[in-house]
């Protein structure tokens, strides 16, 4: 997964910035990089969504405290909106109070009564490499803005009938001035969220918002072979649509993989650095190699004269491919270790060996000496 940028850097604010400063900076960047202002500019769209993600965290006191203390790692397990799958209109709709309806954006002008899908959410889960090898079912807990149980998402006091919205006269839409007043556009009414009706008395449980934070716990099956940065989609576990009139959004569970003490991952292959003695390398031998399974070990034949850094491969001992299920290879890099301490007998034997050693036939030595001769000639 690519390194995530610092949220303060994205919004160009100091870490001590207050809420109003963060809000102003986000508003400025969102207006600057809005896709309607930068058509067919993927870089501007990326910056637009990065700014929204940064603002969502830094405008939330609890998330900001966790981020300040632990960085991006501190946000693991917390839910946030999946801005990468949202269009500009949806993002502007989320932060309506910041922009004051100045810009509708794409996807905002829907007719009254037209169902709108709920927003997608994103959270993270960390797996071990062993869990990647076998697949796993994880319990994911997160908090989402759910429909208020008291008013069923209407925002009105139970028993009170709605009346025609005075802001849009029941149309569900209003005209807003564009940038500089040069043009006008039709946007969803911010007062009734496009319903055309409003409640004269608000629900006391949700303060008229129609939503309240609610903790959710779901079981998510994660397939074997999944990679860092990929995500598992859980349909219908995102935020509900306005007043429950449309389909709920989805929950995207982003995958993080914990660094392993023994194995390194290279695609579907696993890489291990295995030390052997110089006598094993010189004489050859059979050794046991650990596998990700843990319950079994693989046999590896080391040929006589094996050199430091030699790579051997065992087919089918890597990780399963996410699509085909076919396992990759276990790649073993052999590292010849030289003993730092010798007994007197060992030293005696090595000195005897040294007297019989023909250094001219050593492959690396002979090649090295040839290069030195060419350099000095």
VEXSELUM-55955 format. One record per residue: residue in three letters; x, y, z of N, C-alpha, C, O, CB in turn. Coordinates in steps of 0.1 Angstrom, whole numbers, plus 5000, padded with zeros to 4 digits. Glycine has a CB too. Layout:
# residues N
ALAXYZXYZXYZXYZXYZ;...
END
This chain:
# residues 377
UNK500849885000500050005000500950125000501950135007499050005012;UNK500550224992501350344991501250425004500250415012500850434980;UNK502350495007502450565020501350675020501250755010503850625022;UNK500550685031499550785031500150925036501050925044498450745041;UNK499651025029500151165032499651215045498551165050499851265021;UNK500351305052499951365064498751445062498751525053501051445071;UNK497651435070496451505068496651655070496051735063495351465078;UNK497551695079497751845081498451895068498252015064498651865093;UNK499351815063500051855050499051875039499151975031501151755047;UNK498151785038497151785027496351915028496051985018496151665028;UNK495951955040495152075042495952205044495452315045494252065054;UNK497252185044498252305045497952385058497852505057498052395033;UNK497852315069497552375082498552325092499152215090496152355087;UNK498852405102499652355113498952255122497752245122500152485122;UNK499752185129499052075138498352145149497452075156500151985144;UNK498552265152497852345163496652415157496052485165498852435170;UNK496352405145495252475139493952445146493652335149495152445124;UNK493052555147491752525153490752485143491052475131491252655160;UNK489552445147488552395138488152485127487952445116487352365146;UNK488052615130487652715119488752725109488452735097487452855125;UNK490052715113491152725103491152605094491352615082492452735110;UNK490852485100490852365092489652365082489752325071490752235102;UNK488552415087487352425078487652515066487252485055486152475086;UNK488152635069488452735058489452675048489252695036489052865064;UNK490452605053491452555044490852445035491152435023492652495052;UNK490052355041489352255034488452315023488452265011488552155043;UNK487652415027486752475017487552535005487052514994485952585024;UNK488652595008489452654997489952544988489952564976490652735003;UNK490452444994491052334985489952264977490152224966491752234994;UNK488752234984487652174977487152254965486852194955486552144987;UNK487152384967486652464956487752464944487352464933486452614961;UNK489052464948490052474939490152344930490352354918491452494946;UNK490052234937490252104929488952034926488951924921491052014938;UNK487752104927486552034923486551994909487052064900485352134926;UNK486151874906486151814892485451904882485851904870485551674892;UNK484351974886483752064876484652174872484452234861482452114882;UNK485552214881486452324877487752264870488452344863486952394890;UNK487952134871489052074865488651944858488951834861490152034876;UNK487851964847487351844839488551764834489551814829486451894828;UNK488251624835489251534829490651544836491651514829489351544814;UNK490751594848492051604855492051514867491451544877492251754859;UNK492551394865492551294875493351334888492951294899493051154870;UNK494451404885495251454897494451544906494551544918496551524892;UNK493651644900492851734907491751654915491451694926492251844898;UNK491151554909490151484915490651404927490051394938489451384905;UNK491951354926492551284937492751374948492551344960493851224932;UNK493251494946493551594956492251644963492151664975494251714950;UNK491151644955489851684960489351584970488851614981488851694948;UNK489551454967489051344976490051334988489551294999488951214968;UNK491351354986492251354997491951465007491951435019493751374992;UNK491551575002491151685012489951655020489851685031490951815004;UNK488951585013487751545020488051445031487551455042486751485010;UNK488951345028489351245038490051315050489751285061490251145031;UNK490951405047491751475057490751555066490851555078492851565051;UNK489851625060488951705068488051625076487751665088488051795058;UNK487551505071486651425079487351385092486751375103486251295071;UNK488651355092489351315104489651425113489451425125490751245100;UNK490251535107490651645115489451735121489651805130491551735108;UNK488351715115487151795120486451715131485551765138486151825109;UNK486851585133486251505144487251495155488351445154485951355138;UNK486851545167487751565178488351425182489551425185487051625190;UNK487551325183488051195187489051135177490151085181486951095190;UNK488751145165489651085154490851175153491951115151488951085141;UNK490751305155491951385154492951355166494151355164491551535155;UNK492351335178493251295189493951165186495151155189492451285202;UNK493251075181493950945178494950955167496050895168492850835174;UNK494651045157495651065146496851135151497951105147494951145135;UNK496651235160497751315165498651225173499951245173497251435174;UNK498151135180498951045189499550925182500750895185498050995200;UNK498850865173499350745166499450755151499950655145498450635170;UNK499150865145499150875130498050785124497050755130500550825125;UNK498350745112497350665104497050535111495950485110497850645090;UNK498050485118497850355125496750375136495950275139499150305132;UNK496650485142495650505152494150505147493250495155495850635159;UNK493950515134492650515128492150385124491050365119492650615116;UNK493050285126492650145122491450105131491450135143493850045124;UNK490450045125489349995132488250105133487150065137489749955146;UNK488550225130487550335129486950335115487650315106488050465134;UNK485650375114485050375101485150525096485050615104483650325102;UNK485150535083485150665076484550645063484450535058486550725075;UNK484150755056483550745043484550705033485750745033482850875040;UNK484150625023485050575013484950685001484250664992484650435008;UNK485750785003485650894993486150854979485750924970486551014998;UNK486950754978487550714965486350664956486550674944488550604967;UNK485250624962484150574954482950674953481950634948483650434959;UNK483250794958482150894959482350994948483551024945482050954973;UNK481251054943481451164933481451294940481151304952480351154922;UNK481751394933481951534939480651584945480651644956482451634929;UNK479551554939478251594944477951534958477451604967477151564935;UNK478251404959478051344972478851404983478351424994478351194971;UNK480151434980481051494990480551634994480551665006482451494985;UNK480151714984479551844988478351834996478051915005479351924975;UNK477551724993476251715000476551675015475851715024475451604994;UNK477651605018478051565031478451685039478051695051479251465031;UNK479151785033479651895040478852025036479452125033481151915037;UNK477552015035476752115030476952245038476852355032475252075031;UNK477152235051477252355059478452435056478452555059477252315074;UNK479452375051480752445048480552525035481052645034481852345046;UNK479952475025479852535012478652625010478552705001479952435001;UNK477652605019476452685018475752675005475052765001476852835020;UNK475852554999475052534986475652604974474952624964473652564988;UNK476952654975477452734965477752654952477852704941478752804969;UNK477852524954478252444942477552314943477752234953479752424942;UNK476852284933476052154933476952034930476851934937474952164923;UNK477752044919478551934915477751834908476551834907479251874928;UNK478451734903477851624895477051534905477551504916478951544887;UNK475951494901475151394908474251454919473651384926476051294915;UNK474251594920473451654931472051684927471151674935474151784935;UNK471851714914470451764910469551644907469351604896470551844898;UNK468951584917468051474915466651524918466451614926468351354924;UNK465651474912464251514914463751464927464251364933463351474902;UNK462651534932462051494945461551354944460951314934460951594948;UNK461751284954461251144955462151044948461950924950459951134948;UNK463151084941464150994935465050934946465751014953464951064924;UNK465050804947465850744958467350764956467850754945465550594959;UNK468050794967469450814966470150704975469750684986469850954971;UNK471150644969471850534977472650594988473150704987472750454967;UNK472750524999473450565011474950565008475450504998473150475023;UNK475750635016477150645014477950525018477550455027477750765022;UNK478950495011479850385014480750425026481050535027480650335002;UNK481150325034482050345045483250255043483250155036481350315058;UNK484350295049485650215048486250205062486250295070486650285039;UNK486650085065487450055077488549965074488749925063486449995088;UNK489449935084490649845081490649735091490149735102491849935083;UNK491349625086491549505094493049465091493449465080490549395092;UNK493649415102495049365100495149215101494549155110496049435111;UNK495749155091495849005091497348965093498249045090495348955077;UNK497548845098498848785098499048715085498048695077498948685110;UNK500248685082500548615069499948475069499548425059502148605067;UNK499848415081499248285082497748295078497248205072499448225096;UNK497048405082495648415079495548445064494548405058495048535087;UNK496448515058496448535043496548395036495948375026497548625039;UNK497348305042497548175035496348095036496148015026498748105042;UNK495548105046494448015047493048075045492048005042494447945061;UNK493048215045491748275045491248275060491548195068490748215036;UNK490348375063489948385077488648465077488248535068491048465085;UNK487848435088486648515091486948605102487348565113485448425093;UNK486748735101487048835111485748905116484848925108488048935105;UNK485748935128484649015134485049165133486149205139484348975149;UNK484349235126484649375124483549465131482349445129484649415109;UNK484049545140483149645147483449785142484649825141483249625162;UNK482449855140482549995135481350075139480350015143482849995120;UNK481450205138480250295141479850365128480650415121480650395152;UNK478550365126478050435114476850525118476250505129477550335103;UNK476550625110475350705112474150625107473950615095475550845105;UNK473350585117472250495114470950585115470950685122472150375122;UNK469850525110468550595111468150605126468250505133467450525102;UNK467650715130467150735143465950635146464950635138466750875146;UNK465950555156464850465159463650535163462550485160465250375170;UNK463750655168462550725173461750785161460550765161462950845182;UNK462450855152461750915141461850845128461350885118462251055139;UNK462550725128462650645116463450725105463150695093461350595111;UNK464250815109465050885099464451015093465051075085465350795088;UNK463251045097462551165092463151295098463151395091461051155094;UNK463551285110464051405117462951485124463251575131464751495107;UNK461751435122460551505128460151435141460351315143459451515119;UNK459451515149458951465162457751365158456951395151458351575171;UNK457851245164456751145162455351205165455151265175456951015170;UNK454451175156453051225158452851355151451651405151452751235172;UNK453851425147453751555140453851535125454751475120454851655146;UNK452851595118452851575104453751675097453951795102451451595098;UNK454451635086455251735079454451835071453351815068456251655069;UNK455151955069454552055061455352085049456552045048454252185070;UNK454852155039455652195027456852275031456752375039454752275017;UNK457952235026459252305029459152455023458852475012460452235023;UNK459452545032459352685028460552725020460452825012459252775040;UNK461652655021462852695013462752664999463152744990464052625019;UNK462152554995462052514981460552504976460352474965462652374979;UNK459652544985458252554982457752414978456852404969457952654971;UNK458352314983457852174980458552114968458251994965456452174979;UNK459452184961460052134949461152034952461451944943460552244940;UNK461752044963462851954967464152004961465251944964462551814962;UNK464152104953465352154947465352314948464252374948465452114932;UNK466552364948466652514947467752554937468552474934466952564962;UNK467652674933468652724924469752794932469452874941468052824913;UNK470952764929472152824936473052894926473152854915472952714944;UNK473653004930474553074922475852994921476352944931474853224927;UNK476452994909477752924907478853024911478653124917477852874893;UNK480052984907481253064910481153204903480853214891482552994905;UNK481253304912481253444907479953494902479853604896482253454896;UNK478853414904477553454899477453444884476453504879477253584904;UNK478253374877478253374863477253274857476753294846479653334857;UNK476753174866475753084861475053034873475453054885476352964853;UNK473952964871473152914882472952764880472952714868471752984883;UNK472752694890472552544889471452504899471252564909473852474891;UNK470852394896469852334904470452234913471152144909468652274896;UNK470152254926470752154936469652114946468552164946471852224944;UNK469952004953469051954963468752054974469752114978469551814969;UNK467552074978467252164988467952125001467752015006465752174991;UNK468752215007469452185019468552175032468952115042470552285022;UNK467452235031466552235043465752105044465552055055465552355041;UNK465352045033464551925034465251805027464651695027463151945028;UNK466451825023467251715016466451655004466551535002467551605026;UNK465751734997465051694985463651634987463051594978465951594978;UNK463251625000461951555003460751654999459651604996461851525017;UNK460951784999459851874996459051905008458151995007459051824985;UNK459251835019458551855031459451865043460551805043457451745033;UNK459051935053459851955065458951935077457751965077460652085065;UNK459551905088458851895101458952015109460052065112459251765109;UNK457852075114457852195122458452175136458952265142456452255123;UNK458452045140459052015153460051905151459751795145457951975164;UNK461251915156462251825154462251705165461751725176463651895155;UNK462751595160462851475169463951515180465051555177463251355161;UNK463551495192464451535203465651435205466651465210463751545216;UNK465451305200466451205202467651235193468851205196465951075200;UNK467451285181468451305171468651445167469351485158468251225158;UNK467951535174467951685172467651715157468151815151469351735175;UNK466751635152466251665138467151615127466851635116466051805137;UNK468251545131469151505120468651375113469051345102470451475126;UNK467851305120467251175114468251065116467950945112466951195100;UNK469451085121470450985123471150995136471251105142471550995111;UNK471650885141472450875153473550775151473350675144471550835165;UNK474750805158475750705157475350575163474750565174477050755164;UNK475750465156475350335161476450235158477050225147474050285154;UNK476850155168477850055167477349935160476249885163478450015181;UNK478149885150477749765143478849665144480049695145477549805128;UNK478549535144479449425145479049325134477949275133479549355159;UNK479949305124479649215113480849105112481949135115479549285100;UNK480448995107481448885104481748895089480948895080480848745108;UNK483048905086483548925073484448815069485448785075484249065071;UNK484148745058484948635053486048695043485748765034484148535045;UNK487248675047488448725039489048615032489548525038489448805048;UNK489148615018489648505011491148485012491848585014489248514996;UNK491548365010493048335011493748404999493148404988493248185010;UNK494948445001495748514990495548654988496048714979495448444978;UNK494648724997494448864995495648944998496548905006493248905005;UNK495749054991497049144992496749265001495649315002497449174978;UNK497849315006497849445013497249555003497649564992499249485017;UNK496349635009495749745001494449704994493649794990496649794991;UNK494149574992492949534987491849544997492049565009493049384981;UNK490549534993489449555002488349444999488149404988488849695001;UNK487649415010486549325009485249405010485149485020486549205019;UNK484349395001483149475001482049395008481749285005482649514987;UNK481349465018480249405025479049475021478749595026480449405041;UNK478149425012477049495007476049535018475749455027476249414997;UNK475549655018474449705027474849745041474049775049473549595028;UNK476249735043476649775057477249915058477849955068477649675062;UNK477049995047477350135048476250215054475450165062477650185034;UNK476250345052475250425058473850405050473850385038475650575057;UNK472750415058471450405051471150525043471750635045470350385061;UNK470250515033469850625025469050725033468550685044469050575012;UNK468850845028468050945035466650895038465950855029468051075027;UNK466350885051465050845056464750705051463550655051463950935051;UNK465750625048465650485044464950465031464450355028464850415054;UNK464850575022464150565010464850494999464250454989463850705005;UNK466150475000466950404990467750294995467650265007467850514982;UNK468650244987469550134991470650185000471150294998470050064979;UNK470950105011472150155019473450135011473550065002472150075032;UNK474450205016475750195010476450065014475849985021476650315014;UNK477650045010478449925013479549965023479950075024479049865000;UNK480049865030481249875038482449815031482349695027481049805052;UNK483549885030484749835023485749815034486149905041485249935013;UNK486149695036487149655046488549645040488849555033486749515053;UNK489349745042490649755036491649665044491549655056491249895036;UNK492449595037493349495042494749545045495349605036493449365033;UNK495249525057496649545061497249415065496549335071496749655072;UNK498449385061499149265065500249285074501149365070499549185052;UNK500249225085501349245095502649185090502649075084500949175109;UNK503749255093505049205089505349075096505149065108506149305092;UNK505948975089506248845095507648835100508548905094505948735085;UNK507848765110509248755116510148665107511348685107509148685130;UNK509648575099510448485092510348505077511348505069510048335095;UNK509048515072508848515057508648665052508048745059507648435054;UNK509048685040508648805033507848765021508048665015509948885029;UNK506948855017506048825006506448884993506849004993504548865009;UNK506448814983506748864969505648814960505848714954508148824964;UNK504548884959503448834951502748714958502348724969503848804937;UNK502748604951502248484957503448394962503148294968501448404946;UNK504648444961505748374966506148414980505848534984507048384957;UNK506748324988507248365001508748345000509348254994506648265012;UNK509448445006510948445006511448425020510948495030511448575000;UNK512448345022513048325035514548315033515148265024512548185041;UNK515248385042516748375043517148275053516848285065517348525046;UNK517848175048518248055057519748045058520448025048517647935051;UNK520248055070521648045073522047895073521347805078522048105086;UNK523247865067523847735067525247745070525847855068523547655054;UNK525847635076527347645079528147625066527647575056527647535089;UNK529447665067530247655055530547515052530847475040531547735057;UNK530547425062530747285059529547225052529647135043530947205072;UNK528247265056527147225048527147265034526747195025525847275055;UNK527647395032527647445018528747375010528547344998528047595019;UNK529847335017530947275009530647125007530947074996532247285017;UNK530147055016529946915015528546875010528346765004530146845028;UNK527546965011526246935007525546855019526146795027526146844995;UNK524146875019523446805030521946815027521546875017523746875043;UNK521146765036519646775035519246865047519646835059518946635035;UNK518446965045517947045056516447065056515847045045518647185056;UNK515847095067514447115068514247265068514947345074513847055082;UNK513247305060512847445058511447465064510547395060512947485043;UNK511347575072509947605077509047645066509447705056510047705088;UNK507747625067506747665058505747755065505647755078506047545051;UNK504947825058503947915064502847835071502147885080503248005053;UNK502747705067501747625074502047605088501147605097501747485067;UNK503347595091503747575105503747435111504547405119502947665114;UNK502847355105502747215110503547125102503747005106501247175109;UNK504147165092505047075084506247155080506347275079504247025072;UNK507347075077508547135072508947065058508646945056509747115082;UNK509547145050509847095037511347055037512147115044509647195026;UNK511646955029513046905028513746975016513146985005513146755026;UNK514947025018515747095008517047025007517747015017515847245011;UNK517446994994518746934992519747044989519547124979518746834980;UNK520847054996521947154994523047074987523646984993522447225007;UNK523347114975524347044967525747084972525947194977524247084952;UNK526746994971528147024975528647144967528347154955529046904972;UNK529347234973529847354967528847464965529147564958530347314953;UNK527847464973526847574972527447704977528147704987525547534981;UNK527247814970527747944973526848024981525648004981528148014960;UNK527448124988526648214996525748294987526148344976527548315004;UNK524448304990523448374982522748294972521848344965524148494975;UNK523048164972522348074962520848074966520448064977522947934963;UNK520048074955518548074957518047934952518347894941517948184949;UNK517247874961516547754958515047784959514547874966516947634967;UNK514247704951512847724951512047594954512447484948512347784938;UNK511047604961510147484964508747524959508047614964510047444979;UNK508247454948506947484942505847444952505947344959506847404929;UNK504847524951503547494959503647524974502747494981503247354957;UNK504747584978504947614993504747764996505047815007506247564997;UNK504247844986504047984988502548014992501947934999504348064976;UNK502048124988500648164991499748134980500148134968500648314995;UNK498448104983497548084972497248204964497148314970496248014977;UNK497048194951496648304943495148334946494348244947496848274928;UNK494848464947493548504951492448454942491348424946493448654952;UNK492748444929491748404919491848254916490748184916491948484906;UNK493048204913493148064909493247964921492947854919494248044900;UNK493748014932493947924943495247854942495647784952492847834945;UNK495947864931497247794929498347854938498547984937497647794914;UNK499047774945500047824954501347864947501747804938500347724965;UNK501947974952503248014946504447934952504247824957503548164950;UNK505647984951506847914955507347964969507048074973507847924944;UNK508047874975508847914987510247944982510947844977508847814998;UNK510748064982512048104977513048104989512848184998512048234970;UNK514048024988515048014999516348064995517048014986515247865004;UNK516748175002518148234999519048175010518848205022518048384999;UNK520148105005521048045014522148135018522848195009521647915008;UNK522348155031523448245036524448165043524148105054522848355045;UNK525648155038526748085044527348155056527848265054527848045034;UNK527248105067527748165079529148115083529347995083526848155091;UNK530048205087531448165091531448175106531048275112532548255084;UNK531948065113531948075128532948175133534048195127532347935133;UNK532548245143533348355149534448295159535448355161532548455156;UNK534048185165534948115174535147975170534247905166534448125189;UNK536447925172536747785169537447725181538147795188537747775156;UNK537247595182537947525192539347495187539647515175537247385196;UNK540247455196541647435191541647315181542447325171542547395203;UNK540847215183540747105173540247155160540747115149539946995178;UNK539247235160538647285147539647375140539747365128537347375150;UNK540347455147541347545141542447455135542947485124541947635151;UNK542847355142543947265137543447195124544247185114544247155147;UNK542247145123541747085111541647185100541947145088540347025114;UNK541247305103541147405092542447445087542647475075540347525097;UNK543447455095544847485091545347375082546047395072545747505102;UNK545047245085545447135077544747145063545347125053545147005083;UNK543447185064542747195051543347305043543447295031541247215054;UNK543647415049544147535042545447505035545747555024544447645052;UNK546247415040547547375034547347295021548147295012548447295043;UNK546147235020545847155008544947224998544547174988545247025012;UNK544547345002543547424994544147474982545147534982542947535003;UNK543347454971543747514958542947634955541747624950543647404946;UNK543447754959542647874958542347914944541447994941543347984965;UNK543147864934543047914921541747854914541247904904544147864913;UNK541147754920539947694914538647744920537547704916539947544915;UNK538847834930537647894936536947994926537648084922537947964950;UNK535647974923535048044913535048194915535448274905533648004911;UNK534748244926534648394929536048454929536348564924533948424941;UNK537048374935538348424937539048434923539648544920539248334946;UNK538948334915539548344902539048454893539748524887539448204894;UNK537748474894537148584886537548714891537848804883535548574886;UNK537648734904538048854910539548884906539849004903537948854925;UNK540448784907541848814903541948844889542848934885542648684907;UNK541148784880541248824866540848974864541449044856540248734858;UNK539849014871539449154870540449254875540649364870538049184877;UNK541149214886542249294891543449304881543949414879542749234905;UNK543749194875544849194865544449284853545349364849545149044860;UNK543249274849542849364838542849504841543249594833541449324833;UNK542449534854542449674858543849734859544049854856541749684872;UNK544849654864546149704866547049704853548049764852546849614876;UNK546549624843547349624831547149744822547749754811546949494822;
END
